[in-house]
Amino acid sequence: MIRKPFFIIFLFALIVFICNVSAEVKMSTEKKGPVAVVPSPNFVSKPVVEGNSIVHEYVIKNIGTETLKISRVRTG
């Protein structure tokens, strides 16, 4: 009798896993248009003396099917 609840829980977990995987596959194949991705979006600088500048470059990758046009950049 213990096997039946275990089997039901296992079956439920398997269905959830399959649905999750199929959703990820669908999302990864539907990259129509420009899609900007920043692999390392976070940057933490060392302490800086007031008045000095900090320079950091971010890599932006287009994983979409069309040209990515960046028209405006703002700091956060």
N, C-alpha and C positions, 0 to 999 in steps of 0.2 A: 504493500500500500504506500510506502514511502516513495517509491519510484514515480508514481503518477504526478504528485505536485512538483517534483524535481523536473520531470519531463515537460510539464506545462510551463514552468519558469524558463527552462532551457529553450523551448520553442518560441516563447515570447521574446527572449533576448536575441535569438537568431533572426527573427522577423525585424526587430528594431535595427539590428546591425545591417541587414540587407537593405533596408530602406535608407539608412544613412549613407551607405556606400553608393547606392544608385543616385541619391541626390547630389553627392559630391562629384560623381562622374558627369552627371547632367550639367552641373555648374561649370565644370572645367572645359566642357566642349562647347558651351554657349558664350564664347567671348567675342561677340560681334561688336563692331565699332571699336573705338579706342578705349583701352583699359589701362590706367596707370597703376603701377605697383611700386612701392618703395620697400626694398628688401630689409633695410635697417632704418626704420623711421625715427628711432629715439637716439638722442645725442646728449650726453652729460659731460659738461666741460669741467675743467679744473677751476679752482678759484682764480678770479681775474681782478687786477687792480682797477678801480674805477677810472673810466676814461679810455682804457685800452679796448681794442676790438677783438672779437672772436670770429674766426673764419672756419666754416665746416661745409664740406660738399656732400650733397645727398645724391644718390644714384636713383634715377627714375626709369623704370623699364615699362615698355608698352607691350602687353601680352595680348592685345586685341588684334583685330583683323584690319583696322584702318589706321591712318596716320594720326598720331597723338599731337595735338597743338596745345601748347601751354601759353595762355594769354595773360595770366596774372599769378604772381607769387606773393603770398603774405606770410609774415612771421606769426607765430602762435602765441 
